[in-house]
């Protein structure tokens, strides 16, 4: 802003010097020939243009000076905003650090609880296994006792049958010998009948084999 004001002051000073030199040259050329009047008119236009530029620059400088408080306020707001951003970054970093610490504590607590739960689970499992094993042993012993009693009862029944059979054996031996003799006789008869049948089959096949045509 200061640089702009200095530039405007320099332009105004240059413009004033140029106007003064033009006035002096105008007096010296007022009595010259008409061909110099055209050049004089062009110079006047240039001076008017420079004057317009100077006025514009002065107006711009005045406008900038008028808006300087607003610019200063915006700069202050910008600085405050940057500070807030930095503060927010610090707060976020601090919050992240706090959360990481809490997460670490939660992990540690979880590990402790997990180890405790694991121990309790192992104890409970061992207890349940012991109970189940004892129950299986009891059930197996009960079943084994039942099977033993069944076998005892079976052996006793067989023994009673055997005793009864031995008492009846004397009367059955004669019948068995008779049946054996009858079976032997029937077997001999069947063997004779089979031999006779085989001989007849051979006799029937022999003439047939001696023919020229088997059919």
CORPE-V372259 format. One line per field, one symbol per residue. phi: phi as a letter, one per 30 degrees, with the letter a starting at -180 (. if undefined). burial: + if it has 9 or more other C-alpha atoms within 8 Angstrom, else -. A space follows every 50 residues. Layout:
# CORPE-V372259
phi = ???
burial = ???
This chain:
# CORPE-V372259
phi = .dddddddddddddddddddddddddddcdcddddddddddddddddddd dddddddddddddddddeeddddddddddddddddddddddddddddddd dddddddddddddddddddddddddddddddddddddddddddddddddd dddddddddddddddddcdddddddddddddddddddddddddddddddd ddddddddddddcdc
burial = ----+--+--++--+--++------+---------+---+------+--+ +--+--++--+--+------------------------------------ -------------------------------------------------- -------------------------------------------------- ---------------
